[in-house]
């Protein structure tokens, strides 16, 4: 899969940046202003706004990215309601035991 770039239009001037590089820098703990300044003083505000818009999504994805199914556990996506009335998908980890495997096979085939 190739690099994914985003084009931001700002006062008739366009520039492109690599979202994955910005995301990795943000998740590594680099301040958004420092990331934005790498793209130049004129573009810093647009990049900072982009980071502000995407940061919660990046943090949510990173929170559950370490939870993966393996020979010890089963990971299932489940929709969970939050207090505001909305919902989100959260991975649920179950031990990989015969009871869980049988229940999953039964529900998927019915």
Kinemage of the C-alpha trace (Angstrom):
@kinemage 1
@onewidth
@group {chain A} dominant
@subgroup {mainchain}
@vectorlist {calphas} color= white
{ca unk a 1} P 0.000 0.000 0.000
{ca unk a 2} L 1.416 3.376 -1.007
{ca unk a 3} L 1.764 6.554 0.971
{ca unk a 4} L -1.461 8.370 1.633
{ca unk a 5} L -1.196 12.120 1.286
{ca unk a 6} L -3.746 14.807 1.934
{ca unk a 7} L -4.103 18.064 0.064
{ca unk a 8} L -5.090 21.130 2.022
{ca unk a 9} L -6.248 24.257 0.232
{ca unk a 10} L -5.454 27.503 1.965
{ca unk a 11} L -6.013 30.853 0.291
{ca unk a 12} L -5.448 29.533 -3.229
{ca unk a 13} L -2.258 27.753 -2.192
{ca unk a 14} L -2.197 23.959 -2.025
{ca unk a 15} L 0.242 21.726 -0.224
{ca unk a 16} L 0.394 18.022 0.490
{ca unk a 17} L 1.514 16.138 3.550
{ca unk a 18} L 1.699 12.526 4.626
{ca unk a 19} L -1.028 11.720 7.157
{ca unk a 20} L 0.737 8.570 8.379
{ca unk a 21} L 3.908 10.518 9.217
{ca unk a 22} L 1.875 13.158 11.055
{ca unk a 23} L -0.117 10.453 12.895
{ca unk a 24} L 3.008 8.558 13.960
{ca unk a 25} L 4.672 11.748 15.203
{ca unk a 26} L 1.568 12.709 17.196
{ca unk a 27} L 1.195 9.246 18.753
{ca unk a 28} L 4.917 9.252 19.592
{ca unk a 29} L 4.265 12.297 21.777
{ca unk a 30} L 5.482 15.112 19.574
{ca unk a 31} L 3.510 18.323 20.180
{ca unk a 32} L 1.065 19.235 17.389
{ca unk a 33} L 2.649 22.679 16.967
{ca unk a 34} L 6.095 21.139 16.386
{ca unk a 35} L 4.642 18.766 13.782
{ca unk a 36} L 2.801 21.616 12.077
{ca unk a 37} L 5.875 23.865 11.983
{ca unk a 38} L 7.727 21.205 9.959
{ca unk a 39} L 5.414 22.030 7.058
{ca unk a 40} L 6.296 25.713 7.085
{ca unk a 41} L 5.023 28.754 8.876
{ca unk a 42} L 2.303 29.482 6.327
{ca unk a 43} L 0.957 25.917 6.463
{ca unk a 44} L 1.331 25.355 10.206
{ca unk a 45} L -2.179 26.509 11.073
{ca unk a 46} L -3.811 24.212 8.503
{ca unk a 47} L -1.764 21.195 9.677
{ca unk a 48} L -2.515 21.985 13.337
{ca unk a 49} L -6.236 22.084 12.500
{ca unk a 50} L -5.919 18.762 10.683
{ca unk a 51} L -4.258 17.209 13.748
{ca unk a 52} L -6.911 18.662 16.042
{ca unk a 53} L -9.668 17.220 13.858
{ca unk a 54} L -8.103 13.712 13.652
{ca unk a 55} L -6.405 13.253 17.048
{ca unk a 56} L -9.308 11.606 18.908
{ca unk a 57} L -9.765 9.075 16.097
{ca unk a 58} L -6.017 8.316 16.128
{ca unk a 59} L -6.006 7.899 19.915
{ca unk a 60} L -9.024 5.571 19.826
{ca unk a 61} L -7.438 3.435 17.100
{ca unk a 62} L -4.124 3.278 18.959
{ca unk a 63} L -5.815 2.308 22.227
{ca unk a 64} L -7.114 -0.971 20.836
{ca unk a 65} L -4.458 -1.701 18.220
{ca unk a 66} L -2.451 -3.809 20.679
{ca unk a 67} L -5.411 -6.129 21.351
{ca unk a 68} L -5.153 -8.915 18.769
{ca unk a 69} L -6.505 -12.432 18.539
{ca unk a 70} L -3.979 -15.209 19.006
{ca unk a 71} L -3.828 -18.784 20.317
{ca unk a 72} L -4.711 -17.587 23.845
{ca unk a 73} L -7.611 -15.203 23.203
{ca unk a 74} L -10.416 -14.341 20.796
{ca unk a 75} L -11.066 -10.674 20.007
{ca unk a 76} L -14.567 -9.685 18.901
{ca unk a 77} L -15.785 -6.230 17.859
{ca unk a 78} L -18.816 -5.165 19.894
{ca unk a 79} L -20.890 -2.004 19.677
{ca unk a 80} L -20.926 -0.232 23.040
{ca unk a 81} L -23.235 2.637 24.034
{ca unk a 82} L -21.732 5.681 25.714
{ca unk a 83} L -23.317 8.170 28.105
{ca unk a 84} L -24.114 10.737 25.439
{ca unk a 85} L -26.403 8.314 23.603
{ca unk a 86} L -23.912 7.507 20.861
{ca unk a 87} L -22.037 4.285 20.384
{ca unk a 88} L -18.637 3.042 19.281
{ca unk a 89} L -17.029 -0.259 18.381
{ca unk a 90} L -14.812 -1.708 21.089
{ca unk a 91} L -12.849 -4.946 20.819
{ca unk a 92} L -13.733 -7.463 23.539
{ca unk a 93} L -11.153 -10.075 24.498
{ca unk a 94} L -12.305 -13.572 25.486
{ca unk a 95} L -10.155 -16.495 26.560
{ca unk a 96} L -9.859 -19.062 23.774
{ca unk a 97} L -11.607 -21.958 25.489
{ca unk a 98} L -13.844 -24.640 24.038
{ca unk a 99} L -17.014 -23.074 25.475
{ca unk a 100} L -16.389 -19.727 23.712
{ca unk a 101} L -15.343 -21.387 20.472
{ca unk a 102} L -18.481 -23.572 20.458
{ca unk a 103} L -20.733 -20.594 21.210
{ca unk a 104} L -19.169 -18.551 18.396
{ca unk a 105} L -19.491 -21.390 15.921
{ca unk a 106} L -23.121 -21.883 16.937
{ca unk a 107} L -24.092 -18.216 16.573
{ca unk a 108} L -22.297 -17.743 13.273
{ca unk a 109} L -23.980 -20.735 11.654
{ca unk a 110} L -27.518 -20.034 12.819
